[in-house]
Amino acid sequence: MSLWRVLLAIIFPPLSVLDKGCGSIVIVFLLTLAGWIPGVIAALVILNNPKYN
């Protein structure tokens, strides 16, 4: 996980998981709409998961 990806996850979480699949984008987008912090946490979890790399 690169520094740029982490910064992007903090600024705009759905954009940081763009290459991880449609389901990840939708989940992170909905969580970001519900609140910024849940979206950031979900994006960082998805970025740290080795299954998606």
PDB file of N, H, CA, C and O in Angstrom:
ATOM      1  N   MET A   1       0.853  -1.162   0.000  1.00  0.00           N
ATOM      2  CA  MET A   1       0.000   0.000   0.000  1.00  0.00           C
ATOM      3  C   MET A   1       0.906   1.235   0.000  1.00  0.00           C
ATOM      4  O   MET A   1       1.749   1.403   0.882  1.00  0.00           O
ATOM      5  N   SER A   2       0.720   2.074  -0.984  1.00  0.00           N
ATOM      6  H   SER A   2       0.036   1.937  -1.700  1.00  0.00           H
ATOM      7  CA  SER A   2       1.583   3.237  -1.117  1.00  0.00           C
ATOM      8  C   SER A   2       1.047   4.421  -0.328  1.00  0.00           C
ATOM      9  O   SER A   2      -0.120   4.459   0.063  1.00  0.00           O
ATOM     10  N   LEU A   3       1.913   5.364  -0.110  1.00  0.00           N
ATOM     11  H   LEU A   3       2.861   5.333  -0.428  1.00  0.00           H
ATOM     12  CA  LEU A   3       1.544   6.580   0.621  1.00  0.00           C
ATOM     13  C   LEU A   3       0.465   7.355  -0.128  1.00  0.00           C
ATOM     14  O   LEU A   3      -0.444   7.907   0.492  1.00  0.00           O
ATOM     15  N   TRP A   4       0.557   7.400  -1.446  1.00  0.00           N
ATOM     16  H   TRP A   4       1.295   6.951  -1.949  1.00  0.00           H
ATOM     17  CA  TRP A   4      -0.439   8.124  -2.248  1.00  0.00           C
ATOM     18  C   TRP A   4      -1.812   7.479  -2.120  1.00  0.00           C
ATOM     19  O   TRP A   4      -2.829   8.172  -2.069  1.00  0.00           O
ATOM     20  N   ARG A   5      -1.837   6.177  -2.070  1.00  0.00           N
ATOM     21  H   ARG A   5      -1.012   5.614  -2.112  1.00  0.00           H
ATOM     22  CA  ARG A   5      -3.109   5.457  -1.935  1.00  0.00           C
ATOM     23  C   ARG A   5      -3.749   5.735  -0.579  1.00  0.00           C
ATOM     24  O   ARG A   5      -4.968   5.877  -0.482  1.00  0.00           O
ATOM     25  N   VAL A   6      -2.929   5.812   0.464  1.00  0.00           N
ATOM     26  H   VAL A   6      -1.938   5.697   0.385  1.00  0.00           H
ATOM     27  CA  VAL A   6      -3.437   6.115   1.807  1.00  0.00           C
ATOM     28  C   VAL A   6      -3.972   7.539   1.861  1.00  0.00           C
ATOM     29  O   VAL A   6      -5.047   7.777   2.411  1.00  0.00           O
ATOM     30  N   LEU A   7      -3.233   8.484   1.296  1.00  0.00           N
ATOM     31  H   LEU A   7      -2.360   8.291   0.849  1.00  0.00           H
ATOM     32  CA  LEU A   7      -3.707   9.869   1.265  1.00  0.00           C
ATOM     33  C   LEU A   7      -4.998   9.997   0.474  1.00  0.00           C
ATOM     34  O   LEU A   7      -5.895  10.747   0.863  1.00  0.00           O
ATOM     35  N   LEU A   8      -5.098   9.282  -0.616  1.00  0.00           N
ATOM     36  H   LEU A   8      -4.370   8.674  -0.931  1.00  0.00           H
ATOM     37  CA  LEU A   8      -6.322   9.299  -1.406  1.00  0.00           C
ATOM     38  C   LEU A   8      -7.477   8.671  -0.640  1.00  0.00           C
ATOM     39  O   LEU A   8      -8.618   9.116  -0.763  1.00  0.00           O
ATOM     40  N   ALA A   9      -7.193   7.641   0.149  1.00  0.00           N
ATOM     41  H   ALA A   9      -6.266   7.280   0.250  1.00  0.00           H
ATOM     42  CA  ALA A   9      -8.230   7.012   0.972  1.00  0.00           C
ATOM     43  C   ALA A   9      -8.737   7.965   2.040  1.00  0.00           C
ATOM     44  O   ALA A   9      -9.907   7.904   2.420  1.00  0.00           O
ATOM     45  N   ILE A  10      -7.884   8.831   2.522  1.00  0.00           N
ATOM     46  H   ILE A  10      -6.934   8.881   2.213  1.00  0.00           H
ATOM     47  CA  ILE A  10      -8.297   9.805   3.533  1.00  0.00           C
ATOM     48  C   ILE A  10      -9.073  10.952   2.896  1.00  0.00           C
ATOM     49  O   ILE A  10     -10.052  11.429   3.471  1.00  0.00           O
ATOM     50  N   ILE A  11      -8.653  11.396   1.728  1.00  0.00           N
ATOM     51  H   ILE A  11      -7.858  11.009   1.261  1.00  0.00           H
ATOM     52  CA  ILE A  11      -9.311  12.538   1.078  1.00  0.00           C
ATOM     53  C   ILE A  11     -10.618  12.136   0.413  1.00  0.00           C
ATOM     54  O   ILE A  11     -11.654  12.754   0.660  1.00  0.00           O
ATOM     55  N   PHE A  12     -10.581  11.113  -0.423  1.00  0.00           N
ATOM     56  H   PHE A  12      -9.739  10.612  -0.623  1.00  0.00           H
ATOM     57  CA  PHE A  12     -11.776  10.650  -1.134  1.00  0.00           C
ATOM     58  C   PHE A  12     -11.732   9.135  -1.239  1.00  0.00           C
ATOM     59  O   PHE A  12     -11.192   8.595  -2.205  1.00  0.00           O
ATOM     60  N   PRO A  13     -12.299   8.441  -0.252  1.00  0.00           N
ATOM     61  CA  PRO A  13     -12.162   6.975  -0.156  1.00  0.00           C
ATOM     62  C   PRO A  13     -12.597   6.180  -1.385  1.00  0.00           C
ATOM     63  O   PRO A  13     -11.883   5.244  -1.747  1.00  0.00           O
ATOM     64  N   PRO A  14     -13.725   6.482  -2.062  1.00  0.00           N
ATOM     65  CA  PRO A  14     -14.101   5.639  -3.206  1.00  0.00           C
ATOM     66  C   PRO A  14     -13.080   5.645  -4.342  1.00  0.00           C
ATOM     67  O   PRO A  14     -12.927   4.648  -5.048  1.00  0.00           O
ATOM     68  N   LEU A  15     -12.399   6.744  -4.513  1.00  0.00           N
ATOM     69  H   LEU A  15     -12.523   7.554  -3.940  1.00  0.00           H
ATOM     70  CA  LEU A  15     -11.417   6.825  -5.589  1.00  0.00           C
ATOM     71  C   LEU A  15     -10.190   5.963  -5.297  1.00  0.00           C
ATOM     72  O   LEU A  15      -9.518   5.511  -6.224  1.00  0.00           O
ATOM     73  N   SER A  16      -9.896   5.735  -4.035  1.00  0.00           N
ATOM     74  H   SER A  16     -10.442   6.102  -3.282  1.00  0.00           H
ATOM     75  CA  SER A  16      -8.712   4.951  -3.696  1.00  0.00           C
ATOM     76  C   SER A  16      -8.898   3.466  -3.980  1.00  0.00           C
ATOM     77  O   SER A  16      -7.910   2.757  -4.172  1.00  0.00           O
ATOM     78  N   VAL A  17     -10.142   2.970  -4.012  1.00  0.00           N
ATOM     79  H   VAL A  17     -10.945   3.545  -3.856  1.00  0.00           H
ATOM     80  CA  VAL A  17     -10.392   1.546  -4.265  1.00  0.00           C
ATOM     81  C   VAL A  17     -10.920   1.319  -5.679  1.00  0.00           C
ATOM     82  O   VAL A  17     -11.589   0.320  -5.945  1.00  0.00           O
ATOM     83  N   LEU A  18     -10.623   2.234  -6.567  1.00  0.00           N
ATOM     84  H   LEU A  18     -10.080   3.046  -6.351  1.00  0.00           H
ATOM     85  CA  LEU A  18     -11.151   2.179  -7.933  1.00  0.00           C
ATOM     86  C   LEU A  18     -10.761   0.904  -8.666  1.00  0.00           C
ATOM     87  O   LEU A  18     -11.565   0.371  -9.431  1.00  0.00           O
ATOM     88  N   ASP A  19      -9.557   0.404  -8.456  1.00  0.00           N
ATOM     89  H   ASP A  19      -8.903   0.836  -7.835  1.00  0.00           H
ATOM     90  CA  ASP A  19      -9.106  -0.799  -9.172  1.00  0.00           C
ATOM     91  C   ASP A  19      -9.381  -2.099  -8.410  1.00  0.00           C
ATOM     92  O   ASP A  19      -8.909  -3.158  -8.823  1.00  0.00           O
ATOM     93  N   LYS A  20     -10.121  -2.041  -7.329  1.00  0.00           N
ATOM     94  H   LYS A  20     -10.504  -1.180  -6.993  1.00  0.00           H
ATOM     95  CA  LYS A  20     -10.394  -3.231  -6.512  1.00  0.00           C
ATOM     96  C   LYS A  20     -11.711  -3.909  -6.863  1.00  0.00           C
ATOM     97  O   LYS A  20     -12.035  -4.944  -6.281  1.00  0.00           O
ATOM     98  N   GLY A  21     -12.471  -3.363  -7.787  1.00  0.00           N
ATOM     99  H   GLY A  21     -12.208  -2.522  -8.260  1.00  0.00           H
ATOM    100  CA  GLY A  21     -13.719  -3.996  -8.193  1.00  0.00           C
ATOM    101  C   GLY A  21     -14.924  -3.134  -7.884  1.00  0.00           C
ATOM    102  O   GLY A  21     -14.876  -2.235  -7.044  1.00  0.00           O
ATOM    103  N   CYS A  22     -16.002  -3.430  -8.586  1.00  0.00           N
ATOM    104  H   CYS A  22     -16.041  -4.160  -9.268  1.00  0.00           H
ATOM    105  CA  CYS A  22     -17.224  -2.635  -8.476  1.00  0.00           C
ATOM    106  C   CYS A  22     -17.854  -2.739  -7.091  1.00  0.00           C
ATOM    107  O   CYS A  22     -18.351  -1.744  -6.563  1.00  0.00           O
ATOM    108  N   GLY A  23     -17.841  -3.914  -6.507  1.00  0.00           N
ATOM    109  H   GLY A  23     -17.437  -4.723  -6.937  1.00  0.00           H
ATOM    110  CA  GLY A  23     -18.442  -4.099  -5.190  1.00  0.00           C
ATOM    111  C   GLY A  23     -17.745  -3.272  -4.119  1.00  0.00           C
ATOM    112  O   GLY A  23     -18.395  -2.686  -3.254  1.00  0.00           O
ATOM    113  N   SER A  24     -16.427  -3.227  -4.183  1.00  0.00           N
ATOM    114  H   SER A  24     -15.898  -3.703  -4.886  1.00  0.00           H
ATOM    115  CA  SER A  24     -15.668  -2.428  -3.218  1.00  0.00           C
ATOM    116  C   SER A  24     -15.964  -0.950  -3.365  1.00  0.00           C
ATOM    117  O   SER A  24     -16.089  -0.232  -2.373  1.00  0.00           O
ATOM    118  N   ILE A  25     -16.076  -0.498  -4.595  1.00  0.00           N
ATOM    119  H   ILE A  25     -15.974  -1.081  -5.401  1.00  0.00           H
ATOM    120  CA  ILE A  25     -16.365   0.919  -4.837  1.00  0.00           C
ATOM    121  C   ILE A  25     -17.731   1.281  -4.276  1.00  0.00           C
ATOM    122  O   ILE A  25     -17.887   2.320  -3.635  1.00  0.00           O
ATOM    123  N   VAL A  26     -18.718   0.430  -4.513  1.00  0.00           N
ATOM    124  H   VAL A  26     -18.592  -0.414  -5.034  1.00  0.00           H
ATOM    125  CA  VAL A  26     -20.077   0.701  -4.048  1.00  0.00           C
ATOM    126  C   VAL A  26     -20.134   0.715  -2.522  1.00  0.00           C
ATOM    127  O   VAL A  26     -20.745   1.604  -1.928  1.00  0.00           O
ATOM    128  N   ILE A  27     -19.500  -0.265  -1.892  1.00  0.00           N
ATOM    129  H   ILE A  27     -19.003  -0.987  -2.374  1.00  0.00           H
ATOM    130  CA  ILE A  27     -19.512  -0.334  -0.430  1.00  0.00           C
ATOM    131  C   ILE A  27     -18.842   0.892   0.174  1.00  0.00           C
ATOM    132  O   ILE A  27     -19.383   1.509   1.092  1.00  0.00           O
ATOM    133  N   VAL A  28     -17.689   1.241  -0.328  1.00  0.00           N
ATOM    134  H   VAL A  28     -17.250   0.741  -1.074  1.00  0.00           H
ATOM    135  CA  VAL A  28     -16.970   2.399   0.215  1.00  0.00           C
ATOM    136  C   VAL A  28     -17.738   3.687  -0.071  1.00  0.00           C
ATOM    137  O   VAL A  28     -17.768   4.586   0.770  1.00  0.00           O
ATOM    138  N   PHE A  29     -18.354   3.786  -1.236  1.00  0.00           N
ATOM    139  H   PHE A  29     -18.330   3.056  -1.918  1.00  0.00           H
ATOM    140  CA  PHE A  29     -19.131   4.983  -1.568  1.00  0.00           C
ATOM    141  C   PHE A  29     -20.322   5.135  -0.623  1.00  0.00           C
ATOM    142  O   PHE A  29     -20.588   6.230  -0.129  1.00  0.00           O
ATOM    143  N   LEU A  30     -21.034   4.043  -0.373  1.00  0.00           N
ATOM    144  H   LEU A  30     -20.818   3.153  -0.774  1.00  0.00           H
ATOM    145  CA  LEU A  30     -22.190   4.117   0.530  1.00  0.00           C
ATOM    146  C   LEU A  30     -21.759   4.434   1.960  1.00  0.00           C
ATOM    147  O   LEU A  30     -22.420   5.208   2.652  1.00  0.00           O
ATOM    148  N   LEU A  31     -20.674   3.850   2.393  1.00  0.00           N
ATOM    149  H   LEU A  31     -20.137   3.221   1.831  1.00  0.00           H
ATOM    150  CA  LEU A  31     -20.180   4.160   3.739  1.00  0.00           C
ATOM    151  C   LEU A  31     -19.693   5.603   3.837  1.00  0.00           C
ATOM    152  O   LEU A  31     -19.832   6.234   4.885  1.00  0.00           O
ATOM    153  N   THR A  32     -19.125   6.125   2.755  1.00  0.00           N
ATOM    154  H   THR A  32     -19.012   5.612   1.904  1.00  0.00           H
ATOM    155  CA  THR A  32     -18.699   7.517   2.745  1.00  0.00           C
ATOM    156  C   THR A  32     -19.906   8.446   2.790  1.00  0.00           C
ATOM    157  O   THR A  32     -19.853   9.497   3.429  1.00  0.00           O
ATOM    158  N   LEU A  33     -20.991   8.072   2.120  1.00  0.00           N
ATOM    159  H   LEU A  33     -21.033   7.219   1.601  1.00  0.00           H
ATOM    160  CA  LEU A  33     -22.212   8.871   2.200  1.00  0.00           C
ATOM    161  C   LEU A  33     -22.796   8.855   3.605  1.00  0.00           C
ATOM    162  O   LEU A  33     -23.334   9.861   4.068  1.00  0.00           O
ATOM    163  N   ALA A  34     -22.692   7.721   4.282  1.00  0.00           N
ATOM    164  H   ALA A  34     -22.255   6.904   3.907  1.00  0.00           H
ATOM    165  CA  ALA A  34     -23.206   7.611   5.650  1.00  0.00           C
ATOM    166  C   ALA A  34     -22.349   8.418   6.623  1.00  0.00           C
ATOM    167  O   ALA A  34     -22.851   8.911   7.633  1.00  0.00           O
ATOM    168  N   GLY A  35     -21.104   8.548   6.331  1.00  0.00           N
ATOM    169  H   GLY A  35     -20.697   8.147   5.511  1.00  0.00           H
ATOM    170  CA  GLY A  35     -20.175   9.292   7.180  1.00  0.00           C
ATOM    171  C   GLY A  35     -18.773   9.146   6.634  1.00  0.00           C
ATOM    172  O   GLY A  35     -18.413   8.091   6.111  1.00  0.00           O
ATOM    173  N   TRP A  36     -17.990  10.182   6.749  1.00  0.00           N
ATOM    174  H   TRP A  36     -18.282  11.038   7.174  1.00  0.00           H
ATOM    175  CA  TRP A  36     -16.662  10.182   6.149  1.00  0.00           C
ATOM    176  C   TRP A  36     -15.749   9.144   6.809  1.00  0.00           C
ATOM    177  O   TRP A  36     -15.000   8.451   6.120  1.00  0.00           O
ATOM    178  N   ILE A  37     -15.809   9.036   8.118  1.00  0.00           N
ATOM    179  H   ILE A  37     -16.417   9.598   8.677  1.00  0.00           H
ATOM    180  CA  ILE A  37     -14.914   8.126   8.840  1.00  0.00           C
ATOM    181  C   ILE A  37     -15.169   6.659   8.490  1.00  0.00           C
ATOM    182  O   ILE A  37     -14.205   5.924   8.277  1.00  0.00           O
ATOM    183  N   PRO A  38     -16.429   6.196   8.421  1.00  0.00           N
ATOM    184  CA  PRO A  38     -16.623   4.791   8.008  1.00  0.00           C
ATOM    185  C   PRO A  38     -16.108   4.511   6.592  1.00  0.00           C
ATOM    186  O   PRO A  38     -15.611   3.418   6.320  1.00  0.00           O
ATOM    187  N   GLY A  39     -16.223   5.476   5.705  1.00  0.00           N
ATOM    188  H   GLY A  39     -16.627   6.364   5.926  1.00  0.00           H
ATOM    189  CA  GLY A  39     -15.693   5.300   4.351  1.00  0.00           C
ATOM    190  C   GLY A  39     -14.184   5.185   4.334  1.00  0.00           C
ATOM    191  O   GLY A  39     -13.624   4.369   3.602  1.00  0.00           O
ATOM    192  N   VAL A  40     -13.529   5.999   5.136  1.00  0.00           N
ATOM    193  H   VAL A  40     -13.984   6.663   5.730  1.00  0.00           H
ATOM    194  CA  VAL A  40     -12.061   5.946   5.222  1.00  0.00           C
ATOM    195  C   VAL A  40     -11.609   4.614   5.815  1.00  0.00           C
ATOM    196  O   VAL A  40     -10.666   3.998   5.319  1.00  0.00           O
ATOM    197  N   ILE A  41     -12.276   4.177   6.863  1.00  0.00           N
ATOM    198  H   ILE A  41     -13.042   4.678   7.266  1.00  0.00           H
ATOM    199  CA  ILE A  41     -11.912   2.901   7.488  1.00  0.00           C
ATOM    200  C   ILE A  41     -12.106   1.747   6.517  1.00  0.00           C
ATOM    201  O   ILE A  41     -11.242   0.876   6.410  1.00  0.00           O
ATOM    202  N   ALA A  42     -13.226   1.730   5.811  1.00  0.00           N
ATOM    203  H   ALA A  42     -13.928   2.437   5.898  1.00  0.00           H
ATOM    204  CA  ALA A  42     -13.482   0.655   4.849  1.00  0.00           C
ATOM    205  C   ALA A  42     -12.442   0.671   3.725  1.00  0.00           C
ATOM    206  O   ALA A  42     -11.958  -0.384   3.315  1.00  0.00           O
ATOM    207  N   ALA A  43     -12.103   1.847   3.233  1.00  0.00           N
ATOM    208  H   ALA A  43     -12.497   2.704   3.566  1.00  0.00           H
ATOM    209  CA  ALA A  43     -11.099   1.937   2.166  1.00  0.00           C
ATOM    210  C   ALA A  43      -9.747   1.431   2.642  1.00  0.00           C
ATOM    211  O   ALA A  43      -9.062   0.718   1.908  1.00  0.00           O
ATOM    212  N   LEU A  44      -9.355   1.788   3.858  1.00  0.00           N
ATOM    213  H   LEU A  44      -9.912   2.367   4.453  1.00  0.00           H
ATOM    214  CA  LEU A  44      -8.068   1.328   4.369  1.00  0.00           C
ATOM    215  C   LEU A  44      -8.069  -0.180   4.620  1.00  0.00           C
ATOM    216  O   LEU A  44      -7.052  -0.841   4.411  1.00  0.00           O
ATOM    217  N   VAL A  45      -9.186  -0.721   5.060  1.00  0.00           N
ATOM    218  H   VAL A  45     -10.012  -0.184   5.230  1.00  0.00           H
ATOM    219  CA  VAL A  45      -9.276  -2.177   5.256  1.00  0.00           C
ATOM    220  C   VAL A  45      -9.159  -2.896   3.916  1.00  0.00           C
ATOM    221  O   VAL A  45      -8.449  -3.896   3.809  1.00  0.00           O
ATOM    222  N   ILE A  46      -9.846  -2.397   2.904  1.00  0.00           N
ATOM    223  H   ILE A  46     -10.423  -1.585   2.991  1.00  0.00           H
ATOM    224  CA  ILE A  46      -9.788  -3.023   1.579  1.00  0.00           C
ATOM    225  C   ILE A  46      -8.387  -2.903   0.993  1.00  0.00           C
ATOM    226  O   ILE A  46      -7.898  -3.840   0.361  1.00  0.00           O
ATOM    227  N   LEU A  47      -7.741  -1.767   1.196  1.00  0.00           N
ATOM    228  H   LEU A  47      -8.138  -1.006   1.709  1.00  0.00           H
ATOM    229  CA  LEU A  47      -6.386  -1.600   0.674  1.00  0.00           C
ATOM    230  C   LEU A  47      -5.380  -2.490   1.400  1.00  0.00           C
ATOM    231  O   LEU A  47      -4.392  -2.909   0.797  1.00  0.00           O
ATOM    232  N   ASN A  48      -5.605  -2.788   2.671  1.00  0.00           N
ATOM    233  H   ASN A  48      -6.408  -2.448   3.161  1.00  0.00           H
ATOM    234  CA  ASN A  48      -4.689  -3.641   3.436  1.00  0.00           C
ATOM    235  C   ASN A  48      -4.943  -5.125   3.254  1.00  0.00           C
ATOM    236  O   ASN A  48      -4.110  -5.943   3.644  1.00  0.00           O
ATOM    237  N   ASN A  49      -6.078  -5.491   2.669  1.00  0.00           N
ATOM    238  H   ASN A  49      -6.755  -4.826   2.352  1.00  0.00           H
ATOM    239  CA  ASN A  49      -6.415  -6.887   2.504  1.00  0.00           C
ATOM    240  C   ASN A  49      -5.605  -7.486   1.358  1.00  0.00           C
ATOM    241  O   ASN A  49      -5.731  -7.030   0.222  1.00  0.00           O
ATOM    242  N   PRO A  50      -4.776  -8.497   1.629  1.00  0.00           N
ATOM    243  CA  PRO A  50      -3.932  -9.079   0.559  1.00  0.00           C
ATOM    244  C   PRO A  50      -4.760  -9.841  -0.490  1.00  0.00           C
ATOM    245  O   PRO A  50      -4.262 -10.104  -1.584  1.00  0.00           O
ATOM    246  N   LYS A  51      -5.992 -10.193  -0.178  1.00  0.00           N
ATOM    247  H   LYS A  51      -6.396  -9.980   0.712  1.00  0.00           H
ATOM    248  CA  LYS A  51      -6.833 -10.896  -1.132  1.00  0.00           C
ATOM    249  C   LYS A  51      -7.122 -10.041  -2.367  1.00  0.00           C
ATOM    250  O   LYS A  51      -7.275 -10.574  -3.466  1.00  0.00           O
ATOM    251  N   TYR A  52      -7.195  -8.736  -2.197  1.00  0.00           N
ATOM    252  H   TYR A  52      -7.070  -8.303  -1.305  1.00  0.00           H
ATOM    253  CA  TYR A  52      -7.519  -7.832  -3.304  1.00  0.00           C
ATOM    254  C   TYR A  52      -6.311  -7.343  -4.064  1.00  0.00           C
ATOM    255  O   TYR A  52      -6.467  -6.644  -5.065  1.00  0.00           O
ATOM    256  N   ASN A  53      -5.096  -7.688  -3.624  1.00  0.00           N
ATOM    257  H   ASN A  53      -4.969  -8.257  -2.811  1.00  0.00           H
ATOM    258  CA  ASN A  53      -3.907  -7.196  -4.311  1.00  0.00           C
ATOM    259  C   ASN A  53      -3.593  -7.973  -5.500  1.00  0.00           C
ATOM    260  O   ASN A  53      -2.616  -7.680  -6.188  1.00  0.00           O
TER     261      ASN A  53
END
